[in-house]
Amino acid sequence: MDDVSEIKTLIDQAKDILIVTHINPTYDSIGSALSLYLGLKGIGKTVTVACPTPMIVEYSSFVGANKLQTTIAKKNFVISLDYEDGSIEKVSYNIEGKKFNLIIEPRPGFEEFSESKVMYSHAGTAVDTIITVDTKHLGGLGTVYEEDKDLFATHPIINIDSHLDNAKYGKINVVGTGGTTAELIARFLTIATNILQALYKTTDSFQNHVTAQTFEVAAQCMKAGGKQIMPQQSIQEHISPISQPQEQIAPPKTQNPPEDWLKPKIYKSSNLV
């Protein structure tokens, strides 16, 4: 099975997906991560997209930029108390109106549980699949990884990155093309505008780090309706430069003819000898 088929199979089975990119992101990483986010949301998946670095204004042109989170929400409410082996007889619950009651019955012969020793916390997420984008190694995910290493250790990771020195830490690794990560993302699903924007920014308007595939992907995105969001240009860039006025050469002055010019001419013959 090739990489594309493996990824599609894993995504088909997934219900809750985390997409995460590295600290201090680039246009390529943000555009690629948001493209995946929008695409997976479009096929009905529950998706969280995260980046440990808060977004800045220059990335606001990307569709979905407001969905980026700097942390992963802890969804499970945990009640903890001191426990001695064999001290619990039964655990049950009941609901009274709008109140949920958790009932812990101690086993005879053991000390009753004290409310002063009960602790509360949040932990865990419902995520079952992780996609890392444009990230060489897990440490590059900053606090998103550091605060929940168990999540990354116990769930399948799809690692998509164009860097040649990627550590290949995923269950599936699509890495090392030397181009842009947006090009790799386009192999799986195309959210045209974001991918086109990522290509445009990463390659300095298609002037650097481009290959034939870069232009092929850009063409596919434009055919799919992708729009190239250009930074607002000043009006002066669209106005032709005003040429300096040239000094006009005055026509030569016409000299006035002598006053007798228009009078009839009388020619006298010379005396012949």
C-alpha positions in Angstrom: 0.0 0.0 0.0 1.5 3.4 -0.9 1.5 6.5 1.3 -1.6 8.1 -0.2 -3.6 4.9 0.3 -2.3 4.4 3.9 -3.2 7.9 4.8 -6.7 7.7 3.3 -7.3 4.5 5.1 -6.2 5.9 8.5 -8.2 9.1 8.0 -11.3 7.1 7.0 -11.1 5.2 10.3 -10.4 8.3 12.4 -13.2 10.2 14.2 -11.3 12.9 16.0 -8.1 14.3 14.3 -5.5 16.7 15.6 -3.5 18.7 13.0 -0.5 20.4 14.5 2.4 22.4 13.1 5.7 23.7 14.5 6.6 26.7 16.7 7.3 30.0 14.7 5.4 28.7 11.7 5.9 29.7 8.0 3.4 30.4 5.3 4.0 26.9 4.0 3.2 25.3 7.4 0.1 27.5 8.2 -1.3 27.1 4.7 -0.8 23.4 4.7 -2.2 22.8 8.1 -5.3 24.9 7.4 -5.9 23.2 4.1 -6.0 19.9 5.8 -8.2 21.2 8.5 -10.8 22.6 6.1 -10.7 19.5 3.9 -11.2 17.1 6.8 -14.0 19.2 8.3 -15.6 19.1 4.8 -15.8 15.3 4.9 -17.4 15.3 8.4 -14.4 14.7 10.7 -14.0 16.3 14.1 -10.8 18.2 13.7 -8.6 20.4 15.9 -5.8 22.5 14.3 -3.0 23.8 16.6 0.2 25.8 16.5 2.1 26.6 19.7 2.9 30.1 18.5 0.0 32.7 18.5 -1.0 33.8 15.0 0.1 37.2 13.7 -1.6 39.6 11.3 0.3 38.5 8.2 -1.3 35.0 8.4 -4.8 36.4 8.6 -5.3 36.1 4.8 -5.5 32.3 5.2 -9.0 30.9 5.3 -9.6 29.3 8.7 -6.8 31.2 10.5 -9.1 32.0 13.4 -9.5 28.2 14.1 -5.8 27.8 15.1 -5.3 27.0 18.8 -2.2 27.3 20.8 -3.1 24.5 23.2 -5.0 21.2 23.0 -8.2 21.3 25.1 -8.4 18.7 27.9 -11.8 17.2 27.6 -12.0 14.8 30.5 -12.9 15.9 34.0 -11.0 13.8 36.5 -11.9 13.2 40.2 -8.9 11.9 42.2 -8.8 10.6 45.8 -6.5 8.6 48.0 -6.9 4.9 47.5 -5.8 1.8 49.4 -6.0 -1.5 47.6 -9.3 -3.2 48.2 -10.9 -0.2 50.0 -13.7 0.3 47.5 -16.8 -1.9 47.6 -18.7 -0.3 44.8 -18.8 2.8 42.5 -22.1 4.0 41.1 -23.8 7.1 40.1 -27.3 8.7 39.9 -28.8 11.8 38.4 -31.1 14.1 40.4 -32.6 16.8 38.2 -29.6 18.6 36.7 -27.1 17.2 39.2 -24.8 14.2 38.6 -23.8 12.3 41.7 -20.8 9.9 41.8 -21.2 7.5 44.7 -18.1 5.6 46.1 -19.0 3.0 48.7 -16.1 2.0 51.0 -15.5 -1.6 51.8 -16.3 -2.6 55.5 -13.2 -2.3 57.7 -11.6 0.5 55.6 -11.5 4.2 56.5 -14.3 6.3 54.9 -13.2 8.7 52.1 -12.7 12.3 53.1 -13.9 15.2 51.0 -10.8 17.1 52.0 -8.6 14.7 50.1 -10.6 14.9 46.8 -8.8 16.6 43.9 -10.1 17.7 40.5 -8.4 18.1 37.1 -8.8 17.9 33.4 -6.9 15.4 31.3 -6.9 13.6 28.0 -8.6 14.4 24.7 -10.8 12.5 22.3 -8.2 12.6 19.6 -7.5 9.3 17.9 -5.2 10.4 15.0 -2.5 13.0 14.8 -1.2 14.7 11.6 2.0 16.8 12.0 2.7 19.3 9.3 6.0 20.7 8.1 7.7 19.6 11.4 11.1 18.0 11.4 10.8 16.4 14.9 8.3 16.3 17.7 10.2 18.8 19.8 9.4 21.4 17.2 5.8 21.3 18.3 6.8 23.2 21.5 4.2 23.2 24.3 1.6 21.3 22.3 3.9 18.3 22.5 5.6 19.0 25.9 2.3 19.2 27.8 0.9 15.9 26.5 3.7 13.6 25.4 1.6 10.6 26.2 -0.9 11.6 23.5 1.8 11.5 20.8 3.2 8.3 22.2 -0.1 6.4 22.2 -1.7 7.6 18.9 -0.9 7.1 15.3 1.0 10.0 13.7 0.9 11.0 10.0 4.1 13.0 9.5 3.9 15.2 6.4 7.0 17.4 5.8 9.1 18.5 2.9 12.4 18.8 4.8 15.1 16.4 3.8 16.3 16.0 7.4 13.0 15.0 8.9 13.3 12.5 11.8 10.5 10.2 10.4 8.8 9.8 13.7 5.4 9.0 12.4 3.5 5.8 11.8 3.3 7.1 8.2 6.0 9.4 6.9 5.6 11.5 3.8 8.8 13.5 3.9 11.9 14.8 2.2 11.0 16.2 -1.2 12.9 19.4 -0.7 10.0 21.3 -2.2 7.1 22.7 -0.2 4.8 20.9 2.3 1.8 22.4 0.4 2.7 20.2 -2.6 2.6 17.1 -0.4 -0.7 18.1 1.1 -2.1 18.5 -2.4 -1.6 14.8 -3.0 -4.2 14.0 -0.5 -6.8 16.7 -0.8 -6.9 20.2 -2.3 -8.2 23.3 -0.5 -7.2 25.4 -3.5 -6.9 29.0 -2.1 -4.8 28.0 1.0 -2.4 25.8 -1.0 -2.0 28.5 -3.7 -1.3 31.1 -1.0 1.3 28.8 0.7 3.0 28.1 -2.6 3.1 31.9 -3.5 4.6 32.9 -0.1 7.0 30.1 0.3 8.5 30.5 -3.2 8.7 34.3 -3.2 6.1 34.6 -5.9 7.4 31.5 -7.7 10.9 32.8 -7.9 12.8 30.6 -5.5 12.8 26.9 -4.6 10.4 25.9 -7.4 10.2 22.7 -9.4 8.0 21.6 -12.3 5.6 20.1 -9.7 5.3 23.5 -8.0 3.8 25.0 -11.1 1.6 21.9 -11.7 0.2 22.1 -8.2 -0.5 25.9 -8.7 -2.2 25.2 -11.9 -4.4 22.5 -10.3 -5.3 24.9 -7.5 -6.3 27.6 -9.9 -8.4 25.2 -12.0 -10.1 24.2 -8.8 -11.1 27.8 -8.1 -8.2 28.8 -5.9 -7.6 32.5 -5.7 -4.2 34.2 -5.3 -4.6 36.7 -2.4 -2.1 39.4 -3.1 -1.0 42.0 -0.6 -2.6 45.3 -1.3 -0.4 47.3 -3.6 -0.1 51.0 -3.5 -1.9 53.0 -6.2 1.4 54.4 -7.4 2.5 50.9 -8.6 -0.4 51.0 -11.1 0.3 54.4 -12.5 2.6 54.9 -15.4 5.5 57.2 -14.4 4.9 60.8 -15.6 7.5 61.8 -18.2 9.4 65.0 -17.6 8.1 67.8 -19.9 10.5 68.3 -22.7 11.6 71.8 -23.7 9.9 72.7 -26.9 12.0 74.2 -29.7 10.5 77.4 -31.0 10.2 77.5 -34.7 12.7 79.8 -36.4 11.5 83.4 -36.7 10.5 84.6 -40.1 12.2 87.8 -41.1 9.8 90.5 -42.4 10.4 91.3 -46.1 11.6 94.8 -47.1 8.8 97.3 -47.4 9.2 97.6 -51.2 9.1 93.9 -51.8 5.4 93.9 -52.8 5.7 97.0 -55.1 5.9 96.6 -58.9 9.4 96.1 -60.1 10.7 98.4 -62.9 13.7 97.1 -64.6 15.8 99.5 -66.7 18.0 98.4 -69.5 21.5 99.5 -69.4 22.8 101.8 -72.1 24.4 99.9 -74.9 27.5 101.4 -76.5 
